[in-house]
Amino acid sequence: MKFTKAAVAALIVMSMTGPALARSDSINSPFVVAINHEPDTLDPSISINTVLSRPTLENIIEPIVALDAEGNLVPGVADFSYSDDGTVLTFTIRDGVTFHNGMPLTADDLIFSHERMAERSPIYQSRLRNFDRVEKLDERTVQFVFTSADVTYLPPRNLSVLSKAYYDEVGEAEFVANPVGTGPYTLVSYTPGQSMEMQAFEGYHGGAPEVKNLRFVFVHEDSTRVAMLRTGEADLILNVPFTERHALERDGFQIEEVAVTPTVSVQFTMNNPDVPWHDVRVRRAVAHAIDADSIVDGLFEGVPKRHVAFGPNEIGFDPELEHYGYDPERAKELLAEAGYPDGFDMPLIWWRGENAGIRETAEVVSIYLQQVGIRANVSSLDVPDFVGKIRAAKGEGSREAWVGITPTPLAEYFDPTIALAFTFWSQSPFAQWQNDEFDALVAQAVQTVDPDTRAPLVVEATRILHADVPQIPLWNNVSVYAMKPGISYTPAPRHLVRSTIADVTLSAE
């Protein structure tokens, strides 16, 4: 089934249109960013969802390492290097790095940051699987020692740089409520559910930002963010709906789009042996039943990409892998072979949260499945409830019986090895599938520092994944940014949605 423009219009209500408006030239006017991500806390050491917290907080509190224009790891507040065997990671603080309160960044701050996050942050704790100890060499140098090499520690950039002296001075409550970092902006005020005001930090080690007064406005409705840009209420908006991307560009707005995680997929619960999709033939039938190319082209106007697993720019990309082609007759044959000639009923739950397009994808997938006899009962869950459901399905003896449309960490994640380990390795609390050969390959890849040696392991693991179909990749996320004329901002590709406003440049219109 191909989706025409008329069919797409019936599924999605388009936002208002209008002429592009020029940026205000007033240097005192706040630069307004409309964003659908509001931080769950102002303290990254206790955040449980960095997807929500990073786009704003990274302007105030930096990770210890940065990203370059291609999305590669580069020194941030500190230079870094690994020992030859990959077990010792050395950080050397760079010259001129100070906190917003004027205190210099020291080795004690890095140790404090690590210890606080190791105690409080479940996300950071998950990166310490092979961690042994931290050692202070001098006032500017620390070493992180691991029991074995682990390439999953550094790429997620989970270690945020916090001030021990500030914590000792103000205590826990003030430390959390009024964060002090080394980033390009200082926090002025925060109104939960509404906005966050920031001011440029003139002493920033990377140079004072061009944007001096910054306001993040939290706007969850996609069409409202688009309307704010069109009416001049916002200078930059994040997570532009795919269906608005081309219209905004035609109307003269600046557009940037970068490949970022997640990969939206069909996710099967696999621990219950009594569900139809426990049979690989049923999973392959589902793959053949869905015309994902038409979802991308017809539903989302060709904006998102579509990879079998990883993208061409990633370690372990396999050009020989091909998608299961859209073939509803083959899907029916496989269902009959598996003992379901008349199909079956199936709960189909979609992940309701920060990622656009998932609801529409679930609705269209249910239509495709109906064509081959699979009767999908579509519903949704918020992120915390969905995560809980995934964990429950992972449990031994689980009788969970559902299939999900989920934002899977796969392509454009921090590193392909991390994506495989997080999503599919049986040791992960989120894995819904187990394959001993796959597990062995991932365990080896995690400890293989050299990317040229690691790549074949990722390729082999990915081929096992593709053949057994524990998930079906449908489309790969693209983060679309739209801004007024006269504004230039190109975020680094890959990883997460970012809004590092120190990288914004302005020109008069």
C-alpha positions as CSV (number, residue, x, y, z in Angstrom):
1,M,0.0,0.0,0.0
2,K,1.4,3.4,-1.1
3,F,0.4,6.5,0.8
4,T,-0.5,9.4,-1.4
5,K,-0.3,13.1,-0.4
6,A,-4.0,13.0,0.2
7,A,-3.7,10.0,2.5
8,V,-0.9,11.7,4.4
9,A,-2.9,14.8,4.8
10,A,-5.7,12.8,6.3
11,L,-3.3,11.4,9.0
12,I,-1.5,14.6,9.9
13,V,-2.9,18.1,10.4
14,M,-0.5,20.5,8.8
15,S,0.7,23.6,10.7
16,M,-0.1,27.1,9.7
17,T,2.0,28.7,6.9
18,G,3.1,32.3,6.4
19,P,6.0,34.4,5.1
20,A,9.4,34.2,6.7
21,L,10.3,36.9,9.1
22,A,13.7,38.4,9.6
23,R,15.6,38.2,12.9
24,S,15.4,41.1,15.3
25,D,18.6,43.1,15.4
26,S,18.3,44.3,19.0
27,I,21.3,43.1,20.9
28,N,19.4,43.2,24.1
29,S,16.5,41.0,22.9
30,P,16.7,37.4,24.1
31,F,17.4,34.8,21.6
32,V,14.4,32.5,21.8
33,V,14.7,28.7,21.3
34,A,11.4,26.8,21.2
35,I,12.1,23.2,22.3
36,N,10.0,20.2,23.3
37,H,12.6,18.9,25.7
38,E,12.3,20.2,29.3
39,P,15.0,18.9,31.7
40,D,13.8,16.5,34.4
41,T,16.3,18.2,36.8
42,L,18.9,21.0,36.7
43,D,21.5,18.5,38.1
44,P,22.8,16.2,35.4
45,S,24.2,13.9,38.0
46,I,20.7,12.8,39.0
47,S,19.0,13.1,35.6
48,I,17.3,9.9,34.5
49,N,16.7,11.0,30.9
50,T,19.6,12.8,29.2
51,V,17.6,13.1,26.0
52,L,15.4,15.6,27.9
53,S,18.1,17.3,30.0
54,R,21.0,17.7,27.7
55,P,19.7,20.2,25.1
56,T,19.4,22.9,27.7
57,L,21.8,21.9,30.5
58,E,24.8,21.3,28.2
59,N,24.9,25.0,27.7
60,I,25.5,25.4,31.5
61,I,27.2,22.2,32.6
62,E,29.5,20.6,30.0
63,P,30.5,16.9,29.6
64,I,34.2,16.3,30.1
65,V,34.7,15.7,26.3
66,A,33.2,17.6,23.4
67,L,32.1,16.8,19.8
68,D,33.5,18.2,16.6
69,A,31.5,19.2,13.5
70,E,31.4,15.6,12.4
71,G,30.3,14.2,15.7
72,N,33.6,12.8,16.8
73,L,34.9,13.0,20.3
74,V,37.4,15.8,20.9
75,P,38.9,17.5,24.0
76,G,36.5,19.6,25.9
77,V,37.5,21.0,29.3
78,A,40.3,18.4,29.3
79,D,42.6,16.6,26.9
80,F,42.2,12.8,27.0
81,S,44.3,9.8,26.0
82,Y,44.1,6.0,26.5
83,S,47.0,3.6,27.4
84,D,48.0,1.2,24.7
85,D,45.9,-1.6,26.2
86,G,42.9,0.7,26.6
87,T,42.6,0.2,30.4
88,V,43.8,3.6,31.6
89,L,42.1,6.8,30.5
90,T,44.0,10.0,31.4
91,F,42.4,13.4,31.6
92,T,44.5,16.6,31.7
93,I,42.6,19.8,32.4
94,R,43.1,22.5,29.7
95,D,44.4,26.0,30.5
96,G,41.9,28.7,31.4
97,V,38.9,26.5,32.3
98,T,36.9,28.1,35.2
99,F,33.4,27.7,36.7
100,H,30.9,30.5,36.5
101,N,31.8,31.5,40.1
102,G,35.4,32.2,39.0
103,M,36.9,29.0,40.6
104,P,39.3,27.1,38.4
105,L,38.5,23.5,37.4
106,T,40.8,21.1,39.2
107,A,41.4,17.4,39.4
108,D,39.4,17.3,42.7
109,D,36.4,18.6,40.7
110,L,36.7,15.8,38.2
111,I,36.9,13.2,41.0
112,F,33.9,14.7,42.7
113,S,31.9,14.7,39.5
114,H,32.7,11.0,38.9
115,E,32.0,10.0,42.5
116,R,28.7,11.9,42.6
117,M,27.5,10.5,39.3
118,A,28.7,7.0,40.2
119,E,26.5,7.2,43.3
120,R,23.4,8.9,41.9
121,S,23.1,8.5,38.1
122,P,21.8,5.2,36.8
123,I,22.9,6.2,33.3
124,Y,26.5,6.9,34.4
125,Q,26.5,3.7,36.6
126,S,25.8,1.7,33.5
127,R,29.0,2.9,31.9
128,L,31.1,1.6,34.8
129,R,30.8,-2.1,34.1
130,N,34.6,-2.5,33.9
131,F,35.6,0.5,36.0
132,D,38.2,-0.1,38.8
133,R,39.3,3.2,40.3
134,V,40.2,6.9,39.8
135,E,43.6,8.3,40.6
136,K,44.7,11.9,41.1
137,L,48.2,12.5,39.6
138,D,48.4,16.2,40.2
139,E,46.1,19.3,40.4
140,R,45.2,19.1,36.7
141,T,45.5,15.3,35.9
142,V,43.4,12.3,36.8
143,Q,43.4,8.7,35.5
144,F,40.4,6.4,35.2
145,V,41.6,2.8,35.5
146,F,39.5,-0.1,34.1
147,T,39.8,-3.8,34.8
148,S,39.7,-4.3,31.0
149,A,39.3,-2.1,28.0
150,D,35.8,-0.8,27.5
151,V,34.9,1.3,24.5
152,T,31.5,2.1,25.9
153,Y,32.6,4.5,28.7
154,L,33.7,7.7,26.9
155,P,31.5,8.1,23.7
156,P,28.2,8.7,25.6
157,R,29.9,11.7,27.3
158,N,28.0,11.0,30.5
159,L,30.5,12.5,32.9
160,S,29.3,16.1,33.5
161,V,31.8,18.6,35.0
162,L,30.7,19.7,38.5
163,S,32.3,22.0,41.1
164,K,33.3,20.4,44.4
165,A,34.1,23.8,45.9
166,Y,30.6,25.1,45.0
167,Y,28.9,22.1,46.5
168,D,30.9,22.4,49.7
169,E,30.0,26.1,49.9
170,V,26.2,25.9,49.3
171,G,25.1,22.4,50.1
172,E,22.9,19.9,48.2
173,A,19.6,21.9,47.8
174,E,21.3,25.1,46.4
175,F,23.7,23.0,44.3
176,V,20.8,21.3,42.5
177,A,18.5,24.4,42.2
178,N,21.2,26.8,41.0
179,P,23.7,24.9,38.9
180,V,27.2,26.3,38.3
181,G,29.2,24.9,35.5
182,T,32.0,25.6,33.0
183,G,29.7,26.0,30.0
184,P,29.2,29.0,27.8
185,Y,26.0,30.2,29.6
186,T,25.1,30.9,33.2
187,L,21.6,30.2,34.5
188,V,19.5,33.3,35.3
189,S,16.1,31.8,36.1
190,Y,14.1,28.6,35.5
191,T,10.3,28.4,35.5
192,P,9.3,24.7,35.3
193,G,6.9,24.0,32.4
194,Q,7.5,27.4,30.8
195,S,11.0,28.7,30.2
196,M,14.7,28.9,31.2
197,E,16.7,32.2,31.0
198,M,20.5,32.2,30.5
199,Q,23.2,34.8,30.0
200,A,26.5,34.4,28.1
201,F,29.5,33.6,30.3
202,E,32.2,36.1,29.2
203,G,34.9,34.0,30.8
204,Y,34.1,30.8,28.8
205,H,37.2,28.9,27.9
206,G,35.9,28.4,24.3
207,G,35.4,32.2,23.8
208,A,32.4,34.3,24.7
209,P,29.2,33.3,22.8
210,E,27.8,35.7,20.2
211,V,24.3,35.2,21.6
212,K,24.3,37.2,24.9
213,N,20.8,36.7,26.2
214,L,19.1,33.3,25.8
215,R,15.7,32.0,26.5
216,F,14.5,28.4,26.1
217,V,10.7,28.1,25.8
218,F,9.3,24.6,26.5
219,V,6.7,23.9,23.8
220,H,5.6,20.3,23.5
221,E,3.1,20.8,20.6
222,D,4.9,20.5,17.3
223,S,2.5,22.9,15.4
224,T,2.9,25.6,18.1
225,R,6.7,25.6,17.8
226,V,6.3,26.1,14.0
227,A,3.8,28.8,14.5
228,M,6.1,30.6,16.9
229,L,8.8,30.6,14.3
230,R,6.5,31.9,11.6
231,T,5.1,34.7,13.8
232,G,8.6,35.8,15.0
233,E,8.1,34.6,18.6
234,A,11.0,32.2,18.3
235,D,14.4,32.5,16.6
236,L,15.2,28.8,16.4
237,I,13.0,25.8,16.9
238,L,14.1,22.2,17.4
239,N,12.4,18.9,16.3
240,V,10.6,20.4,13.4
241,P,7.9,18.0,12.2
242,F,9.0,16.1,9.1
243,T,5.9,17.3,7.3
244,E,6.9,20.9,7.9
245,R,10.5,20.8,6.9
246,H,10.1,21.5,3.1
247,A,7.4,24.1,3.6
248,L,9.5,26.1,6.0
249,E,12.4,26.0,3.7
250,R,10.3,27.2,0.7
251,D,9.1,30.1,2.8
252,G,12.6,31.3,3.4
253,F,13.5,29.9,6.8
254,Q,17.0,28.4,7.4
255,I,16.9,24.6,7.7
256,E,19.5,22.2,9.2
257,E,19.0,18.5,9.5
258,V,21.4,16.1,11.1
259,A,21.2,12.3,11.6
260,V,20.7,11.4,15.3
261,T,19.5,8.5,17.3
262,P,17.0,6.8,17.6
263,T,16.0,4.2,15.0
264,V,12.2,3.7,15.1
265,S,11.6,0.0,15.0
266,V,9.1,-2.8,15.6
267,Q,10.2,-4.4,18.8
268,F,9.2,-7.9,19.7
269,T,8.9,-9.3,23.3
270,M,10.6,-12.6,23.1
271,N,10.7,-14.2,26.5
272,N,7.2,-15.6,26.3
273,P,7.4,-18.7,24.2
274,D,3.6,-18.9,23.7
275,V,3.3,-15.7,21.6
276,P,3.1,-16.1,17.8
277,W,6.1,-13.8,17.2
278,H,8.3,-16.1,19.1
279,D,8.6,-18.0,15.8
280,V,11.1,-16.3,13.5
281,R,8.9,-16.9,10.5
282,V,6.2,-14.7,12.1
283,R,8.8,-11.9,12.7
284,R,9.9,-12.1,9.1
285,A,6.3,-12.1,8.0
286,V,5.8,-8.8,9.9
287,A,8.9,-7.4,8.2
288,H,7.6,-8.3,4.7
289,A,4.1,-6.9,5.6
290,I,5.3,-3.3,6.2
291,D,6.2,-1.0,3.4
292,A,8.5,1.2,5.4
293,D,9.8,3.0,2.3
294,S,6.3,4.3,1.7
295,I,6.1,5.4,5.4
296,V,9.2,7.5,4.9
297,D,8.3,8.9,1.5
298,G,4.5,9.3,1.8
299,L,4.0,9.9,5.5
300,F,7.2,11.9,6.3
301,E,8.0,13.5,2.9
302,G,11.3,11.6,2.5
303,V,12.9,13.4,5.4
304,P,14.1,10.6,7.7
305,K,16.6,8.0,6.4
306,R,16.3,4.3,6.4
307,H,19.2,1.9,7.2
308,V,19.2,-1.8,7.7
309,A,21.2,-1.3,10.9
310,F,24.1,1.2,11.0
311,G,24.7,4.2,8.7
312,P,27.6,4.5,6.2
313,N,29.5,6.8,8.5
314,E,29.6,4.3,11.4
315,I,32.0,1.6,12.5
316,G,30.6,-1.8,11.4
317,F,28.4,-0.5,8.5
318,D,27.6,-3.5,6.3
319,P,26.7,-2.5,2.7
320,E,25.7,-6.1,1.9
321,L,22.7,-6.1,4.3
322,E,19.3,-5.5,2.7
323,H,15.9,-4.7,4.2
324,Y,13.3,-7.4,4.1
325,G,11.3,-6.2,1.0
326,Y,7.7,-5.2,1.1
327,D,6.0,-8.5,0.0
328,P,2.5,-9.1,1.6
329,E,2.1,-12.4,-0.3
330,R,5.3,-13.7,1.1
331,A,4.2,-12.5,4.6
332,K,1.0,-14.5,4.3
333,E,3.0,-17.6,3.2
334,L,5.3,-17.3,6.2
335,L,2.3,-16.9,8.6
336,A,0.7,-20.0,7.1
337,E,3.9,-22.0,7.5
338,A,4.1,-20.9,11.1
339,G,0.6,-22.1,11.8
340,Y,-1.3,-18.8,11.5
341,P,-3.0,-18.9,8.1
342,D,-5.8,-16.7,9.5
343,G,-3.5,-14.3,11.4
344,F,-3.8,-13.5,15.0
345,D,-4.6,-10.6,17.5
346,M,-1.7,-8.6,18.7
347,P,-1.3,-5.6,21.1
348,L,0.8,-2.9,19.4
349,I,2.0,-0.3,21.8
350,W,3.8,2.9,20.7
351,W,6.2,4.9,22.8
352,R,4.6,8.2,23.7
353,G,7.3,10.8,24.5
354,E,9.9,13.1,23.1
355,N,10.2,11.6,19.6
356,A,7.9,12.8,16.8
357,G,6.4,10.5,14.2
358,I,6.0,7.4,16.3
359,R,2.2,7.6,16.7
360,E,1.7,8.0,13.0
361,T,4.1,5.2,12.3
362,A,2.1,2.9,14.6
363,E,-1.2,3.7,13.0
364,V,0.2,3.0,9.5
365,V,1.9,-0.2,10.6
366,S,-1.4,-1.5,12.0
367,I,-3.0,-0.9,8.6
368,Y,-0.2,-2.9,6.9
369,L,-0.5,-5.8,9.3
370,Q,-4.2,-5.9,8.9
371,Q,-3.7,-6.6,5.2
372,V,-2.0,-9.9,6.0
373,G,-4.4,-10.9,8.8
374,I,-2.6,-9.6,11.9
375,R,-5.2,-7.6,13.9
376,A,-3.2,-5.0,15.9
377,N,-4.8,-3.3,18.9
378,V,-3.0,0.0,19.0
379,S,-2.3,1.8,22.3
380,S,0.4,4.0,23.8
381,L,2.4,4.4,27.0
382,D,4.4,7.3,28.4
383,V,8.2,6.8,28.6
384,P,8.4,5.7,32.3
385,D,5.6,3.2,31.9
386,F,7.0,1.9,28.6
387,V,10.4,1.4,30.1
388,G,8.8,-0.4,33.0
389,K,7.0,-2.7,30.6
390,I,10.2,-3.5,28.8
391,R,11.9,-4.4,32.0
392,A,9.0,-6.6,33.0
393,A,9.1,-8.4,29.7
394,K,12.8,-9.0,30.3
395,G,12.1,-10.8,33.6
396,E,12.5,-14.5,33.9
397,G,9.3,-16.4,33.3
398,S,7.7,-13.3,31.8
399,R,4.3,-13.7,30.2
400,E,4.3,-10.3,28.6
401,A,2.7,-10.5,25.1
402,W,3.0,-7.3,23.1
403,V,4.8,-5.7,20.2
404,G,6.0,-2.2,20.3
405,I,6.8,0.7,18.0
406,T,9.9,2.1,19.9
407,P,12.7,4.6,19.5
408,T,15.6,2.0,19.4
409,P,19.2,3.0,20.2
410,L,20.8,1.7,17.0
411,A,22.0,3.8,14.1
412,E,23.7,7.2,15.0
413,Y,24.1,6.1,18.6
414,F,27.2,7.1,20.5
415,D,29.0,4.0,19.1
416,P,27.6,0.9,17.3
417,T,29.1,-1.3,20.0
418,I,27.2,0.6,22.7
419,A,24.0,0.4,20.6
420,L,24.2,-3.4,20.3
421,A,25.1,-3.9,24.0
422,F,22.4,-1.6,25.2
423,T,19.6,-2.9,23.0
424,F,20.3,-6.5,22.3
425,W,23.0,-8.0,24.5
426,S,21.3,-10.4,26.9
427,Q,23.0,-8.7,29.9
428,S,21.2,-5.5,29.2
429,P,18.0,-4.9,31.3
430,F,16.3,-3.7,28.0
431,A,17.2,-6.7,25.8
432,Q,14.2,-8.8,24.7
433,W,16.2,-11.5,22.9
434,Q,19.1,-13.8,23.6
435,N,21.6,-15.3,21.2
436,D,24.8,-16.8,22.6
437,E,26.9,-16.2,19.4
438,F,25.7,-12.6,19.3
439,D,26.5,-12.1,23.0
440,A,30.0,-13.4,22.5
441,L,30.7,-11.1,19.6
442,V,29.4,-8.0,21.6
443,A,31.5,-9.0,24.7
444,Q,34.6,-9.1,22.5
445,A,33.7,-5.9,20.6
446,V,33.2,-3.9,23.9
447,Q,36.8,-4.7,24.8
448,T,38.3,-4.0,21.4
449,V,39.8,-0.5,21.3
450,D,41.0,-0.5,17.7
451,P,38.1,0.5,15.4
452,D,39.4,-1.5,12.4
453,T,39.5,-4.6,14.6
454,R,36.1,-3.9,16.1
455,A,34.3,-3.3,12.9
456,P,34.2,-6.9,11.7
457,L,32.8,-8.0,15.0
458,V,30.0,-5.4,14.7
459,V,29.3,-6.6,11.1
460,E,29.1,-10.3,12.2
461,A,26.9,-9.4,15.2
462,T,24.6,-7.3,13.0
463,R,24.1,-10.1,10.5
464,I,23.0,-12.4,13.3
465,L,20.6,-9.7,14.4
466,H,19.2,-9.2,10.9
467,A,18.6,-12.9,10.3
468,D,16.8,-13.5,13.6
469,V,14.7,-10.3,13.5
470,P,14.2,-9.4,17.2
471,Q,13.4,-5.9,15.9
472,I,12.5,-4.4,12.5
473,P,14.1,-1.0,11.8
474,L,11.6,1.2,10.0
475,W,13.2,4.6,9.8
476,N,16.2,6.5,11.2
477,N,15.6,9.8,13.0
478,V,16.8,13.1,11.5
479,S,16.7,16.1,13.8
480,V,15.4,19.1,11.9
481,Y,16.2,22.6,13.0
482,A,14.5,25.7,11.6
483,M,15.6,29.3,12.2
484,K,15.0,32.8,11.0
485,P,17.1,34.3,8.2
486,G,20.3,35.7,9.5
487,I,20.8,32.9,12.0
488,S,23.4,30.2,11.3
489,Y,23.5,27.0,13.4
490,T,24.9,23.6,12.4
491,P,24.7,21.1,15.3
492,A,27.1,18.1,15.3
493,P,25.5,15.0,13.7
494,R,24.9,11.7,15.4
495,H,24.2,11.0,19.1
496,L,21.4,13.1,20.6
497,V,19.4,16.2,19.7
498,R,21.6,19.2,20.6
499,S,21.1,23.0,21.1
500,T,24.6,24.3,21.9
501,I,23.8,28.0,21.4
502,A,27.5,29.0,21.7
503,D,27.8,27.7,18.1
504,V,25.1,30.1,16.8
505,T,26.2,33.0,14.6
506,L,24.2,36.0,13.8
507,S,24.2,38.4,10.8
508,A,22.1,41.5,10.1
509,E,19.3,41.1,7.6
